[in-house]
Amino acid sequence: MLTAVGDKVIARRSPPADMTAGGIVLPNAVNLHEGVVTSVGDKCTHVKVGDKIGFSDYWGNNVIKEPDGEYVLLAEAEVLFVFDG
């Protein structure tokens, strides 16, 4: 298990979508990714474990490959949005 420290967030990266729920086809060059937060550091104030988040391709280059999937290490400030619901 991976544990985040400080202002860091660890999220399990979701596979990229080819189409939105509304039927819009996404090009391969889209630089947004989604993931589910699995661990937050003690200085994080805006995200919590279980949140579905969006982040840019330019951040989260720290990819950790585990047997159950790929995880990304981000600073909390690199999280662009949290999905509602």
Sequence and secondary structure as in RCSB ss.txt:
>XXXX:A:sequence
MLTAVGDKVIARRSPPADMTAGGIVLPNAVNLHEGVVTSVGDKCTHVKVGDKIGFSDYWGNNVIKEPDGEYVLLA
EAEVLFVFDG
>XXXX:A:secstr
     TTEEEEEE    SB TT  B  TT  EEEEEEEEE TT  S  TT EEEEETTS  EEEEETTEEEEEEE
GGGEEEE   
